[in-house]
Amino acid sequence: MVHKSRYITLLFMLAALVALVSVACGDDAEEEAAPAAAPAPAAAPAAAAPAPAAAPPAAPQASSDVTITMAIREVSEQFGDFEVQTYGGSPGEINMGYYDQLLVHDGVDPLSPFAASAWALNSAGDTLSMTIRDDLKCNTPEAFAGKDFGYIKAEDVAWNMDRQNAVVNPSLGAAIGAQLGGTFGPAVVTGEYTLDVPVVTKLTWGVPLSEFDINDTTVRLDCKAAYDQIGAEDIKFVPVGSGPFTIGEWLPNNRGDVHAVTDHWIEPPHIGTFTVIQVPDTSSRLAMMQTGEADIGEVDFGKLRELEGKGLKFITTMSDKDTMTLSAIWPGNLWTDLNAKTEEGIEPWLSPVYAEDHAHLGCPWGDKCPYEDTNNPDGVSDMEQARLVRWALGMAIDREGIVEVLQGGLGTPIYLELMGPKFPGWDPNRTVNQASINSYHEKYGDNELLGPGTDWIEYDVPAVEPDYEWPWEINTDLEEAGRLLDLAGYPVGSDGVRFEISLNKYACETGDVCLEQADAVAASWEQLGVRTTLLTEEYGAVVVPRMRDRTQPWPVVKNCSVETANYPLDWPPPPSDSTFSRPGWGCAFESKFLDYMYITINGEESKSAREAMHMDMVDYYYYWQLYGGMVQPPRGVAANPETVDSWSSRSSAAGFWGRPQHIIPAK
């Protein structure tokens, strides 16, 4: 266990970094987890959508006159036309309850029928058929009073799926659009409430269309009739769906109201109005809850220990497995020259990430690499050197200290974005070595598109220590980290510095505390002798284009795509970890191995075989350290116990809170 005093000392060391910090403008505009999920079925031909098991029990009396007010960091614009959003068809508006989802996590099955009363994949796994409920009435927001938009039907669903698919609709550059494009072709309406959707990549485990939002992929159901009647310009900022809430007065950067649909088909809210107000400062949000100006508030993890003394409480908004995974991710490891989705060639050696020799990035492209590699010890390749560096920096991260100091002791350390103590398949005693990684290349090779695994660029890269057992549970060990950096050819210099690195930080998926979490990583690296420049850049406008274009050379403290410990054990890697996210946003590391796993797990009919491949895939992530896993903070908010009893929503990777229909007011 790492002592708090040692960790705080590391934080104070950050004062010495001030001269190193490069600051641009900074804020978050990012894309936006469940009791242990049973693996998804190959098909779920349910006759009707059941009430979600994970939904809270009905309140004794639904009170339409009850208003619950939530103080949040930013009241952003709400979009009636997702095409004007930075991230396209992202699920942000799910938070406010405007929409019903096709499928939901019912507490066991992440692909339980909901707005789609039935779904099935054909035996070939190349066509998805869906039946849509016939009672999804489109709501009428205040702005369109008197209008009747009818019901959501198959035509609406097909229209939404196609518009949110970046291949069918190339104007979308968002990650979700690319991932839908990597999965589905144009939808075909087969009846008033039925449709078929061609599947681009064979699927056997299920479909990425759930409110659960695994792989950042879901489809929001806008009412097509509203779009047609009102027009794209006038509906731009007024969402119209069939969900349990409709938008009322909304003033971006100030406040907004949403109103209950008391006769919603399955989820009549327990409150009448949900109001959000913009209060950027955490202390001010807590004070407002004390005075009764707010009932609920976003809370910085650093303030958790103060809640009880202020008469407030921390309430989880989902299950204890619904955590936000946080990592120092390593973009720029571009190890494939083939876009597996389009079968077109890529020239990764031309990316600016290889413009110079970074300690943490190895160029595997031989004579095509634009720089002369002169700093490798004898017998150490550029790829192996960079792998040792990433492992050393991962070993330096004080995960326990981050949980204790910055998260109020809540949450757990995590060692990889796809694996940690709360994940299915977790084995703290498991290790991986070079021989096992080579065996996976041999075992999973000979793909018609990708070629044999023994030809993939990272196969059989000579290891400095071939028998080294790299652990799944990575303890903080600065001594071993230093030894690895020595092996990599980066000894401590006369100035105490081994090499320099930059680290991007911003108010990421964990909120404002993400900035401090990144500071803690930088402090650990500095203690190791790695001079770290912190780059606080505006994520949406600066870093996102670099991630999308595969030109981001620096590690970033954030979440990539696996945003819950309920990531099922037989599911493939996220499309964002492969070329299947092109041309949209991705984690910006790519390899034929991960492309192979995406294709093959998707198409494997045996659940046990999919699980075995998933575990081998996790070993691959570990060995090459594509994620420097950090922590899993819980999802929750601060609340005044006199006005709010609970807020237990269905599992979803879409944000820390959402779906106000599940708020239970205090009696």
Residue pairs with C-beta under 8 A, 6 or more apart in sequence:
1 400
2 398
2 400
2 401
2 404
2 476
4 401
4 404
4 405
6 398
6 401
7 398
7 400
7 401
7 402
7 404
7 405
7 520
8 405
10 398
10 401
10 520
10 523
10 524
10 527
11 405
11 516
11 519
11 520
11 523
13 523
13 526
13 527
14 519
14 522
14 523
14 526
16 526
17 522
17 523
17 526
17 532
17 533
17 534
20 531
20 532
20 533
20 534
21 533
21 534
21 535
21 536
22 502
22 533
22 534
22 535
22 536
23 535
23 536
24 535
24 536
24 537
24 538
24 542
25 537
25 538
26 506
26 507
26 536
26 537
26 538
26 539
27 506
27 507
27 538
27 539
28 506
28 507
28 508
28 539
28 540
29 86
29 87
29 538
29 539
29 540
29 541
29 544
30 87
30 508
30 509
30 539
30 540
30 558
31 87
31 90
31 174
31 175
31 176
31 216
31 585
32 87
32 90
32 91
32 92
32 213
32 216
32 509
32 653
32 654
32 655
33 318
33 321
33 322
33 323
33 324
33 325
33 563
33 564
33 565
33 566
33 567
33 635
33 651
33 652
33 653
34 54
34 105
34 107
34 110
34 212
34 318
34 319
34 321
34 322
34 564
34 565
34 566
34 650
34 651
34 652
35 54
35 107
35 108
35 319
35 321
35 566
35 651
36 321
36 424
36 566
37 105
37 108
37 109
37 110
37 212
37 424
37 566
37 567
37 568
37 651
38 108
38 109
38 568
39 205
39 568
39 569
39 570
39 571
39 607
39 610
39 611
40 109
40 110
40 111
40 205
40 206
40 568
40 570
40 571
41 109
41 111
41 206
42 121
42 204
42 205
42 206
42 605
43 119
43 120
43 121
44 109
44 111
44 112
44 113
44 118
44 119
44 120
44 206
45 118
45 119
45 120
46 112
46 113
46 117
46 118
47 117
47 118
48 113
48 117
48 118
48 133
49 112
49 113
49 114
49 115
49 116
49 117
49 133
49 266
50 106
50 112
50 113
51 266
52 104
52 105
52 106
52 107
52 112
52 114
52 266
52 650
53 106
53 107
53 108
54 104
54 105
54 106
54 107
54 319
54 648
54 649
54 650
54 651
55 267
55 650
55 662
56 270
56 646
56 648
56 662
56 664
58 270
59 270
59 664
59 665
60 667
62 260
62 262
62 268
62 269
62 270
62 271
63 270
63 271
63 272
63 665
64 260
64 262
64 272
65 272
66 270
66 271
66 272
66 273
66 665
67 271
67 272
67 273
67 274
67 275
68 271
68 273
68 274
68 275
68 295
68 296
68 643
68 644
68 660
68 663
68 665
69 275
69 276
69 277
69 293
69 294
69 295
69 296
70 274
70 275
70 276
70 277
70 294
70 295
70 296
70 297
70 298
70 637
70 657
71 276
71 277
71 279
71 284
71 285
71 288
71 289
71 293
71 294
71 296
71 297
71 298
72 276
72 277
72 278
72 279
72 285
72 297
72 298
73 278
73 279
73 280
73 298
73 507
73 511
73 512
74 253
74 278
74 280
75 250
75 251
75 252
75 253
75 254
75 255
75 256
75 276
75 277
75 278
76 92
76 252
77 237
77 250
77 252
78 93
78 96
78 98
78 237
78 238
78 239
78 247
78 250
78 256
79 85
79 93
79 236
79 237
79 239
80 222
80 226
80 227
80 235
80 236
80 237
80 238
80 239
80 240
81 222
81 227
81 232
81 235
81 236
82 88
82 89
82 90
82 163
82 164
82 220
82 222
83 163
83 171
83 172
84 236
85 92
85 174
86 174
86 540
86 544
87 174
87 175
87 176
87 585
88 164
88 166
88 172
88 173
88 174
88 176
88 177
89 160
89 163
89 164
89 172
89 174
89 176
89 177
89 180
89 219
89 220
90 174
90 176
90 216
91 176
91 211
91 213
91 218
91 220
91 652
91 654
92 654
92 655
93 99
93 220
93 239
94 101
94 211
94 213
94 218
94 220
94 652
94 654
94 655
94 658
94 659
95 654
95 655
95 657
95 658
95 659
96 239
96 245
96 247
96 258
96 274
96 658
96 660
97 243
97 244
97 245
97 258
97 269
97 274
97 658
97 659
97 660
97 661
98 139
98 239
98 240
98 241
98 243
98 245
98 246
98 247
98 258
99 220
99 221
99 222
99 239
99 241
99 242
99 243
100 114
100 115
100 136
100 152
100 221
100 241
100 242
100 243
100 265
101 114
101 115
101 210
101 211
101 218
101 220
101 221
102 114
102 115
102 116
102 119
102 130
102 157
102 209
102 210
102 218
102 219
102 221
103 110
103 111
103 112
103 113
103 114
103 115
103 116
103 119
103 207
103 209
103 210
103 211
103 212
104 112
104 114
104 210
104 211
104 212
104 650
105 112
105 210
105 211
105 212
105 566
105 650
105 651
105 652
106 112
106 650
107 650
107 651
110 206
110 210
110 212
110 214
110 566
110 568
110 651
111 119
111 206
111 207
111 209
111 210
111 212
113 119
114 211
114 266
115 132
115 133
115 136
115 152
115 221
115 242
116 130
116 131
116 132
116 133
116 157
116 209
117 131
117 132
117 133
118 130
118 131
119 128
119 129
119 130
119 131
119 207
119 209
120 128
120 129
121 127
121 128
121 129
121 199
121 203
121 204
121 207
122 129
124 202
125 199
125 202
125 203
125 204
125 603
125 605
126 198
126 199
126 202
127 196
127 197
127 198
127 199
128 184
128 196
128 197
128 198
128 199
128 203
128 207
129 190
129 194
129 195
129 196
129 197
130 154
130 157
130 194
130 195
130 196
130 197
131 193
131 194
132 152
132 153
132 154
132 157
132 193
132 194
132 195
133 193
133 265
134 151
134 153
134 193
135 151
135 265
136 151
136 152
136 221
136 242
136 265
137 150
137 151
137 242
137 265
138 149
138 150
138 151
138 152
138 223
138 225
138 226
138 240
138 241
138 242
139 149
139 240
139 241
139 242
139 243
139 246
139 261
140 146
140 147
140 148
140 149
140 240
140 246
141 238
141 239
141 240
141 246
141 247
141 248
142 246
142 247
142 248
142 249
142 259
143 238
143 247
144 226
144 230
144 238
144 240
147 226
147 229
147 230
149 223
149 225
149 226
149 229
149 240
150 223
150 225
151 242
152 221
152 223
152 241
152 242
153 192
153 193
154 189
154 190
154 191
154 192
154 193
154 194
154 195
155 189
155 224
156 221
156 222
156 223
156 224
156 225
157 187
157 195
157 219
157 221
158 187
158 188
158 189
158 195
158 197
159 224
160 219
160 220
160 221
160 222
160 224
161 180
161 184
161 187
161 197
161 219
162 168
162 169
162 186
162 187
163 169
163 172
164 172
164 176
164 177
164 180
164 219
164 220
165 172
165 177
165 180
165 181
165 184
165 186
166 172
166 173
166 174
166 177
166 178
166 180
166 181
166 583
166 584
167 178
167 180
167 181
167 182
167 185
167 200
168 181
168 185
168 186
169 177
172 178
172 584
173 548
173 583
173 584
173 585
174 584
174 585
175 216
175 561
175 576
175 581
175 584
175 585
175 586
176 216
176 217
176 218
176 584
177 584
178 575
178 580
178 581
178 582
178 583
178 584
178 585
178 586
179 208
179 215
179 216
179 217
179 574
179 575
179 576
179 580
179 581
179 584
180 208
180 217
180 219
181 200
181 341
181 584
182 200
182 201
182 341
182 575
182 580
182 581
183 199
183 200
183 201
183 203
183 207
183 208
183 217
183 575
184 197
184 198
184 199
184 200
185 197
185 198
185 199
185 200
186 198
187 195
187 196
187 197
188 195
188 196
188 197
188 198
189 195
190 196
200 341
201 580
201 598
201 599
201 602
201 603
202 599
202 602
202 603
203 602
203 603
204 602
204 603
204 604
204 605
204 610
205 568
205 570
205 571
205 572
205 601
205 602
205 604
205 607
205 610
206 571
208 214
208 215
208 217
208 218
209 217
209 218
209 219
210 218
211 218
211 650
211 652
211 654
212 218
212 564
212 566
212 650
212 651
212 652
212 653
213 563
213 652
213 653
213 654
214 562
214 564
214 567
214 568
214 571
214 574
214 653
215 561
215 574
215 575
215 576
216 561
216 563
216 574
216 576
216 653
217 575
218 654
220 241
221 241
221 242
222 239
222 240
222 241
223 240
223 241
223 242
226 235
226 240
227 235
227 240
230 238
230 240
237 250
238 247
239 247
242 265
243 261
243 264
244 260
244 261
244 264
244 267
244 268
244 269
244 659
244 661
245 258
245 259
245 260
245 261
245 269
245 274
245 660
245 661
246 258
246 259
246 261
247 256
247 257
247 258
247 259
248 256
248 257
248 258
248 259
248 273
249 255
249 256
249 257
250 256
250 257
253 278
254 277
254 278
255 275
255 276
255 277
255 278
256 275
256 276
257 273
257 274
257 275
258 273
258 274
258 275
258 660
259 272
259 273
260 268
260 269
260 271
260 272
260 273
260 274
260 661
261 268
261 269
262 268
262 269
262 272
264 661
267 661
268 661
269 660
269 661
269 663
270 661
270 662
270 663
270 664
270 665
271 660
271 663
271 665
274 660
274 663
277 294
279 285
279 288
279 294
279 297
282 298
282 299
282 300
282 302
282 303
282 512
283 303
285 294
285 297
285 298
285 299
285 638
286 297
286 299
286 303
286 306
286 307
286 310
286 312
286 638
288 294
288 297
289 295
289 296
289 297
289 310
289 312
289 638
289 639
289 640
290 310
290 311
290 312
290 640
292 640
292 643
294 640
295 639
295 640
295 643
295 644
296 637
296 638
296 639
296 640
296 644
296 647
296 663
297 637
297 638
297 639
298 511
298 637
298 638
298 656
298 657
299 307
299 314
299 636
299 637
299 638
300 511
300 512
300 513
301 406
301 407
301 408
301 410
301 510
301 511
301 513
301 633
302 405
302 406
302 408
302 513
302 516
303 408
303 638
304 314
304 407
304 408
304 409
304 410
305 408
305 409
307 313
307 314
307 638
311 640
311 641
312 638
312 639
312 640
312 641
313 638
313 639
313 641
314 410
314 636
314 637
314 638
314 639
315 636
315 637
315 638
315 639
315 644
315 646
315 647
316 322
316 634
316 635
316 636
316 648
317 635
317 636
317 637
317 647
317 648
317 649
317 656
317 657
317 658
318 635
318 648
318 649
318 650
318 651
318 652
319 566
319 651
320 422
320 634
321 422
321 564
321 565
321 566
321 651
322 564
322 565
322 566
322 634
322 635
322 651
322 652
323 411
323 412
323 422
323 564
323 565
323 632
323 633
323 634
323 635
324 509
324 510
324 559
324 563
324 632
324 633
324 635
324 656
325 414
325 417
325 420
325 559
325 562
325 563
325 564
325 565
325 629
325 632
326 414
326 508
326 509
326 510
326 514
326 517
326 557
326 558
326 559
326 629
326 630
326 631
326 632
326 633
327 414
327 416
327 417
327 557
327 558
327 559
327 560
327 627
327 628
327 629
327 630
328 393
328 394
328 397
328 503
328 521
328 555
328 556
328 557
328 627
328 628
328 630
329 417
329 555
329 556
329 557
329 558
329 560
329 587
329 589
329 626
329 627
329 628
330 360
330 361
330 390
330 555
330 589
330 625
330 626
330 627
330 628
331 353
331 546
331 547
331 550
331 552
331 553
331 554
331 555
331 556
331 587
331 588
331 589
332 351
332 353
332 354
332 358
332 361
332 550
332 552
332 553
332 554
332 588
332 589
333 361
333 362
333 386
333 589
333 590
333 591
333 624
333 626
334 346
334 348
334 351
334 353
334 354
334 550
334 588
334 589
334 590
335 348
335 364
335 456
335 457
335 458
335 589
335 590
335 591
335 592
336 346
336 348
336 456
336 457
336 579
336 590
336 591
336 592
336 595
337 345
337 346
337 347
337 348
338 344
338 345
338 346
338 449
338 450
338 579
338 592
338 595
339 345
339 346
339 579
339 582
340 449
340 450
340 578
340 579
340 580
340 592
340 595
340 598
340 599
341 579
341 580
341 582
342 582
343 449
346 579
348 354
348 365
348 550
348 590
349 363
349 365
349 368
349 369
349 370
351 550
351 551
352 551
352 553
353 361
353 550
353 551
353 552
353 553
354 361
354 363
354 365
354 369
354 370
354 371
355 370
355 371
355 553
356 371
357 363
357 371
357 373
357 374
357 375
357 382
358 386
358 501
358 553
359 385
359 386
359 389
359 488
359 490
359 499
359 501
360 386
360 389
360 390
360 393
360 501
360 555
361 386
361 553
362 381
362 382
362 383
362 384
362 385
362 386
362 387
363 369
363 371
363 373
363 382
363 383
364 382
364 383
364 457
364 458
364 461
365 457
369 382
373 382
375 385
375 489
376 382
376 385
376 489
377 385
377 487
377 488
377 489
379 462
379 464
380 388
380 464
380 487
380 488
380 489
381 461
381 462
383 458
383 461
384 461
384 462
384 463
384 464
384 488
385 488
385 489
386 488
387 461
387 623
387 624
387 625
388 464
388 484
388 485
388 487
388 488
389 484
389 485
389 488
389 490
390 624
390 625
390 628
391 470
391 481
391 484
391 625
392 480
392 481
392 482
392 484
392 485
392 488
392 528
393 481
393 501
393 525
393 528
393 530
393 555
393 628
394 415
394 474
394 625
394 628
394 629
395 474
395 475
395 476
395 477
395 478
395 480
395 481
395 484
396 476
396 478
396 481
396 524
396 525
396 527
396 528
397 476
397 520
397 521
397 524
397 628
397 630
398 476
398 520
398 524
399 413
399 414
399 415
399 476
399 629
399 630
399 631
400 413
400 476
401 476
401 520
402 413
402 517
402 520
402 630
402 631
403 409
403 410
403 411
403 412
403 413
403 631
403 633
405 520
406 513
406 516
406 517
406 520
407 513
407 631
407 633
410 633
410 634
411 631
411 632
411 633
411 634
412 420
412 421
412 422
412 631
412 632
413 420
413 421
413 629
413 630
413 631
413 632
414 420
414 421
414 629
414 630
414 631
414 632
415 472
415 473
415 474
415 622
415 629
416 472
416 618
416 621
416 622
416 627
416 629
417 559
417 560
417 561
417 562
417 621
417 627
417 629
418 562
418 567
418 573
418 617
418 618
418 621
418 627
419 425
419 426
419 472
419 618
419 621
419 622
419 629
420 426
420 565
420 629
420 632
421 428
421 632
422 565
422 632
423 565
423 567
424 566
424 567
424 568
424 569
425 569
425 611
425 614
425 615
425 618
426 472
427 472
428 472
428 473
429 472
429 473
430 471
430 472
430 619
431 469
431 470
431 471
431 472
432 469
432 470
432 472
432 619
432 622
432 623
433 463
433 466
433 467
433 468
433 469
433 470
433 623
434 463
434 466
434 468
434 623
435 466
436 619
436 623
437 619
437 620
437 623
438 459
438 460
440 453
440 593
440 616
440 619
440 620
441 453
441 454
441 456
441 459
441 460
441 593
442 453
442 454
443 453
443 616
444 453
444 593
444 596
444 597
444 600
444 613
444 616
445 451
445 452
445 453
445 454
445 455
445 456
446 452
446 453
447 453
447 596
447 599
447 600
449 599
450 456
450 592
450 595
450 596
450 599
451 592
453 459
453 592
453 593
453 596
454 460
456 591
456 592
456 593
457 591
457 592
458 591
458 593
458 624
464 487
464 488
465 487
470 622
470 623
472 618
472 622
474 629
476 524
478 524
478 527
478 528
481 528
482 492
482 528
482 529
485 491
485 498
485 528
485 529
485 530
490 498
490 499
491 498
492 498
492 529
493 529
496 529
497 529
497 530
497 531
498 528
498 529
498 530
499 530
499 531
500 530
500 531
500 532
500 533
501 525
501 530
501 531
501 532
501 533
501 554
501 555
502 532
502 533
502 534
502 535
502 554
503 518
503 521
503 522
503 525
503 532
503 533
503 534
503 535
503 554
503 555
503 556
503 557
504 535
504 537
504 543
504 552
504 554
504 555
504 556
504 557
505 514
505 515
505 518
505 519
505 534
505 535
505 536
505 556
505 557
506 514
506 515
506 536
506 537
506 538
506 539
506 543
506 558
507 514
507 515
508 514
508 539
508 557
508 558
508 559
509 558
509 559
509 563
510 517
510 559
510 633
511 656
513 633
514 557
514 558
515 536
517 557
517 630
517 631
518 534
518 557
519 534
521 557
521 628
521 630
522 532
522 534
525 532
526 532
535 554
537 543
539 558
543 552
543 556
544 585
545 551
546 552
546 588
547 556
547 585
547 586
547 587
547 588
548 583
548 584
548 585
548 586
550 586
550 588
550 590
551 588
552 588
555 628
557 630
560 574
560 576
560 577
560 587
560 627
561 574
561 575
561 576
561 577
561 587
562 574
563 653
564 651
564 653
565 632
566 651
569 611
569 614
569 615
570 601
570 607
570 610
570 611
570 614
571 601
571 610
571 614
572 597
572 598
572 600
572 601
572 602
572 610
572 614
572 617
573 594
573 597
573 598
573 601
573 617
574 587
575 581
575 586
575 598
576 585
576 586
576 587
577 586
577 587
577 589
577 590
577 594
577 598
577 626
578 586
578 590
578 591
578 594
578 595
578 597
578 598
579 590
579 595
580 595
580 598
581 587
587 626
589 626
593 620
594 617
594 620
597 613
597 617
597 620
600 613
601 610
601 613
601 614
601 617
604 610
604 613
621 627
635 656
635 657
636 656
636 657
637 647
637 656
637 657
639 647
641 666
642 666
643 665
643 666
644 663
644 664
644 665
644 666
645 664
645 665
645 666
645 667
646 663
646 664
647 657
647 662
647 663
647 664
648 662
648 664
649 657
649 658
649 659
649 662
650 659
650 662
652 658
